[in-house]
Amino acid sequence: MSGPSICIAGAGSIGCFVGGMMRAAGRPVSLLARPGLIDDIQAHGLKVTDFSGIEHKLSAGELMLSADPSILASADIVLVTVKSDDTTAMADLIARHAQPHVTIVSLQNGVGNVPVLRARLPGRTVLAGMVPFNVIALGDGHFHRATSGDILMEKDNSGVAARISVPGLQIRPTDNMIGVQWGKLLLNLNNALNALSGLPLRDQLAQRAWRTLFADQMREALAAIRAEGIVPVASTPLPAGLTPYILKLPDFAFRVVAAPMVKIDPKARSSMWEDLQRGRRTEIDHLQGLIVALADKHGLKAPLSAATVALIRKAEQVGAGSPGLTPDMVRAAVT
């Protein structure tokens, strides 16, 4: 094994895929995970695949697995992959168990996690990252990357991005991480719509009615973000401001424009859909919920975002998975 020792702090779907790819490339990797996930990997190994045909199978013995946070002490780099609501708790574990020299990288959704980590880890190096792709947990230790894109990471003097980048998992530095994070948040607004639809992601985005709803929510978000003085950076070749127009194209034209930019596996679903199916809390407060709060701050309205928050919270309370709504049903929930 070569390179810095990497610990995935709070390994779930993203963390297991990233960790598996890095370990397959010969990097020393440890996973701090829940006991149930550890049992699954110990029984079946860790398998990582993707839409392009990549496949790696690792035995449990090739990874350091633990639910004990003392595993953080062996790391040179900690990749934080917990949900946003768990950031504070993970930061406290890192503070207690990780070495002072460790570099912490947030690979989480949302825009508020890095400030939380930095506030609770003073004197430590904390870098922001953005994961553009979707990973599905298929069971028996199998994690499948179902959409395309390279991880982006805040540029730093020690070149962490280059040090942990491996074949099949490119990590590129950027000097505008704030814009990148807000650009990703705009795309992540579809996570909730996909969860409400119950459809595979590719099938949902193939329907103009769903794309139009997504575009209208994106317009709400763009108005609130710009009022805050932020210029989002798109994670696709198109500027963020043009994306709503592309989404509203007729189906044939949309396929022609979008196909070269984003690859979507037929298996792809949003992480929020998976959360509903598994009865877990979602990150809706850090996506549409954040847009509603930002709109309120600037005296703007975000009715579609507010309705989506209410529908996701209702689905969480019911606990029966995706409600299988149509775009018209989501629009009808606007009050």
C-alpha positions in Angstrom: 0.0 0.0 0.0 1.2 3.5 -0.8 0.1 7.1 -0.2 -1.5 8.8 2.8 -3.6 6.8 5.1 -7.3 7.6 4.5 -10.2 7.2 6.8 -13.8 7.4 5.6 -15.6 9.0 8.5 -19.2 7.8 8.4 -19.1 5.4 5.5 -22.4 5.0 3.7 -23.0 4.7 -0.1 -20.7 7.5 -1.2 -18.1 6.7 1.5 -18.0 3.0 0.6 -17.7 3.7 -3.1 -14.9 6.3 -2.6 -13.1 4.2 -0.1 -13.4 1.1 -2.2 -12.0 2.8 -5.3 -9.1 4.2 -3.3 -8.3 0.8 -1.7 -8.5 -0.9 -5.1 -5.8 1.5 -6.3 -3.5 0.5 -3.4 -4.2 3.3 -0.9 -4.4 2.4 2.8 -8.1 2.9 3.7 -10.2 2.5 6.8 -13.9 2.8 7.2 -15.6 4.2 10.3 -19.1 2.9 9.8 -22.2 1.6 11.6 -22.1 -2.0 12.9 -24.7 -3.2 10.4 -22.6 -2.0 7.4 -19.5 -3.6 8.9 -21.3 -6.9 9.3 -22.4 -6.7 5.7 -18.9 -6.1 4.3 -17.4 -8.7 6.6 -19.9 -11.2 5.2 -19.7 -10.3 1.5 -16.7 -8.1 1.0 -16.9 -4.7 -0.6 -17.8 -4.5 -4.3 -17.7 -1.2 -6.2 -19.0 -0.9 -9.8 -20.1 1.9 -12.1 -22.0 2.7 -15.2 -18.8 2.6 -17.4 -18.0 -1.0 -16.5 -15.5 -0.5 -13.6 -15.7 -3.4 -11.1 -13.5 -4.0 -8.0 -14.1 -6.7 -5.4 -12.3 -6.4 -2.1 -12.3 -8.8 0.8 -13.0 -7.6 4.2 -9.4 -8.3 5.2 -8.2 -5.7 2.7 -9.9 -2.9 4.6 -9.7 -1.7 8.2 -13.3 -1.7 9.4 -14.6 -0.3 12.7 -17.5 1.3 14.5 -15.0 2.6 17.1 -13.9 6.2 16.4 -10.4 5.5 17.7 -9.8 4.2 14.1 -9.5 7.9 13.2 -6.1 8.0 15.0 -4.4 6.1 12.1 -5.5 8.6 9.4 -3.5 11.3 7.6 -6.6 12.3 5.7 -10.2 12.0 7.0 -13.0 12.1 4.4 -16.2 13.1 6.1 -19.3 11.5 4.4 -22.0 11.7 7.1 -25.3 13.5 6.5 -25.3 17.2 7.3 -27.3 16.7 10.5 -24.5 14.5 11.8 -21.6 16.9 11.0 -21.3 18.3 14.6 -21.2 14.9 16.2 -18.5 13.7 13.7 -16.4 16.8 14.2 -16.4 16.1 17.9 -15.2 12.5 17.3 -12.4 13.8 15.0 -11.4 16.4 17.7 -11.1 13.6 20.3 -9.5 10.8 18.2 -7.7 12.1 15.1 -4.0 13.3 15.1 -3.4 17.1 15.1 -1.8 17.0 11.6 -4.8 15.3 10.0 -6.4 17.0 7.0 -10.2 16.8 7.0 -12.2 16.9 3.7 -16.0 17.3 3.6 -17.5 15.2 0.9 -21.1 16.0 1.9 -24.2 17.6 0.4 -25.1 21.1 1.3 -23.2 24.3 1.8 -23.0 24.6 5.6 -20.9 21.6 6.7 -17.4 23.1 6.3 -18.1 26.1 8.6 -19.4 23.6 11.2 -16.2 21.5 10.9 -13.9 24.5 11.1 -15.7 25.9 14.1 -15.4 22.7 16.0 -11.9 21.8 14.8 -9.9 25.0 15.3 -6.3 24.8 14.1 -6.9 21.9 11.8 -6.9 21.9 8.0 -10.5 21.5 6.8 -11.2 21.5 3.0 -14.5 21.5 1.1 -15.3 18.9 -1.5 -18.1 18.2 -3.9 -19.2 14.8 -5.1 -21.2 15.2 -8.3 -22.2 11.6 -8.8 -24.9 9.3 -7.4 -24.1 5.9 -5.7 -26.7 3.2 -5.1 -26.4 0.6 -2.3 -27.4 -2.7 -4.0 -26.9 -4.9 -0.9 -24.4 -7.5 0.1 -21.6 -5.0 0.2 -22.2 -3.8 -3.4 -22.1 0.0 -4.2 -22.7 1.2 -7.7 -21.9 4.6 -9.1 -24.8 5.4 -11.4 -24.0 8.9 -12.7 -20.9 10.7 -14.1 -18.7 13.5 -12.9 -15.4 14.1 -11.1 -15.1 15.1 -7.5 -14.0 18.7 -7.0 -12.0 19.8 -3.9 -10.9 23.1 -2.5 -7.4 23.9 -3.7 -4.7 23.9 -1.0 -0.9 24.3 -0.8 -0.2 20.6 -0.1 -2.2 19.4 -3.2 -4.5 17.0 -1.3 -6.7 16.5 -4.4 -3.8 15.1 -6.4 -2.5 13.0 -3.5 -5.8 11.0 -3.2 -7.0 11.0 -6.8 -6.9 7.5 -8.2 -7.7 5.9 -11.6 -11.5 5.9 -12.1 -12.0 8.4 -9.3 -10.6 11.7 -10.4 -10.4 14.5 -7.8 -9.8 18.0 -9.2 -8.8 21.1 -7.3 -10.8 24.4 -7.6 -10.3 27.8 -6.2 -14.1 28.7 -6.2 -15.5 26.0 -3.9 -18.3 28.3 -2.7 -19.7 28.7 -6.2 -19.2 25.0 -6.9 -21.1 24.0 -3.7 -24.1 26.2 -4.5 -24.1 25.0 -8.1 -24.3 21.4 -6.8 -27.1 22.4 -4.4 -29.1 23.6 -7.4 -28.8 20.2 -9.1 -29.5 18.4 -5.8 -32.9 20.1 -5.7 -34.0 17.2 -7.9 -33.1 14.7 -5.2 -36.4 15.4 -3.4 -38.4 15.4 -6.7 -37.0 12.0 -7.6 -37.8 10.7 -4.1 -41.4 11.9 -4.4 -41.8 10.4 -7.9 -40.6 6.9 -7.0 -39.1 6.7 -10.6 -35.6 5.8 -11.6 -33.7 9.0 -12.1 -33.3 8.5 -15.9 -37.0 7.8 -16.3 -38.0 10.8 -14.2 -35.7 13.2 -16.1 -37.0 11.8 -19.4 -40.4 13.4 -18.7 -40.8 17.1 -19.5 -43.3 17.6 -16.8 -40.8 16.6 -14.1 -38.0 18.6 -15.7 -40.2 21.7 -15.9 -41.0 21.3 -12.2 -37.3 21.0 -11.5 -36.6 24.0 -13.6 -39.2 26.1 -11.8 -37.7 25.2 -8.4 -34.2 26.0 -9.8 -35.5 29.5 -10.7 -36.7 30.0 -7.2 -33.4 29.0 -5.9 -31.4 31.1 -8.3 -33.3 34.2 -7.3 -32.6 33.5 -3.6 -28.9 32.6 -4.1 -28.3 35.7 -6.3 -30.0 37.9 -3.7 -27.4 36.6 -1.2 -24.6 37.8 -3.6 -23.5 34.3 -4.6 -22.7 33.3 -8.2 -23.2 29.5 -8.5 -20.8 27.5 -10.6 -22.5 24.7 -12.6 -21.1 21.2 -12.4 -22.1 20.6 -16.0 -20.7 22.5 -19.1 -23.8 24.7 -19.1 -23.9 27.9 -17.0 -26.3 27.5 -14.0 -28.6 30.3 -15.3 -29.2 28.4 -18.6 -30.0 25.0 -17.0 -33.7 25.8 -16.4 -34.1 26.6 -20.1 -32.5 23.3 -21.1 -34.6 21.4 -18.7 -37.8 22.8 -20.3 -36.8 21.7 -23.8 -39.0 19.0 -25.5 -38.0 15.5 -24.7 -36.1 14.8 -27.9 -34.2 18.1 -27.8 -33.3 17.6 -24.1 -31.9 14.1 -24.8 -29.7 15.5 -27.6 -28.3 18.3 -25.4 -28.0 16.5 -22.1 -26.7 13.1 -23.2 -23.1 14.2 -23.9 -22.9 16.1 -20.6 -24.2 13.6 -18.0 -24.3 9.8 -18.0 -27.1 8.3 -16.0 -27.3 4.5 -15.3 -30.8 3.0 -15.6 -30.4 1.9 -11.9 -29.8 5.5 -10.6 -32.0 6.9 -7.9 -31.5 9.8 -5.6 -30.1 9.3 -2.1 -33.3 10.9 -0.8 -35.3 8.2 -2.5 -33.2 5.6 -0.7 -33.6 7.4 2.6 -37.4 7.3 2.3 -37.3 3.6 1.3 -35.2 2.8 4.3 -37.1 4.9 6.8 -34.2 7.3 7.4 -34.4 11.1 7.8 -33.5 13.0 4.7 -31.4 16.1 4.1 -34.4 18.2 2.9 -33.7 21.0 5.4 -30.3 21.4 3.8 -31.7 21.6 0.2 -35.1 23.0 -0.5 -35.4 24.0 3.2 -32.3 26.1 2.8 -33.7 27.8 -0.3 -36.9 28.6 1.6 -35.0 30.2 4.5 -32.8 32.2 2.1 -35.8 33.4 0.1 -37.5 34.5 3.4 -34.4 36.4 4.4 -34.5 38.5 1.2 -38.3 39.0 1.1 -38.7 36.5 -1.8 -41.1 33.6 -2.3 -40.2 30.0 -3.0 -43.6 28.2 -3.0 -42.6 25.1 -4.9 -39.6 24.6 -2.6 -41.8 25.0 0.5 -44.3 22.5 -0.9 -41.6 20.0 -1.6 -40.2 20.3 2.0 -43.7 19.7 3.3 -44.2 16.6 1.1 -40.9 15.1 2.0 -41.6 15.6 5.7 -45.0 14.0 5.3 -43.4 11.0 3.5 -40.8 10.7 6.4 -43.7 10.7 8.9 -45.7 8.1 7.0 -42.6 5.8 6.7 -43.9 4.0 3.6 -41.2 5.0 1.2 -41.7 7.1 -1.9 -45.3 8.4 -2.2 -45.2 8.0 -6.0 -46.5 11.5 -6.8 -46.9 13.1 -10.2 -45.6 16.6 -11.0 -49.2 18.0 -10.9 -49.6 16.5 -7.4 -46.5 18.3 -6.2 -47.7 21.6 -7.8 -51.1 21.1 -6.2 -49.4 21.1 -2.7 -48.4 24.7 -3.1 -50.4 26.8 -0.6 
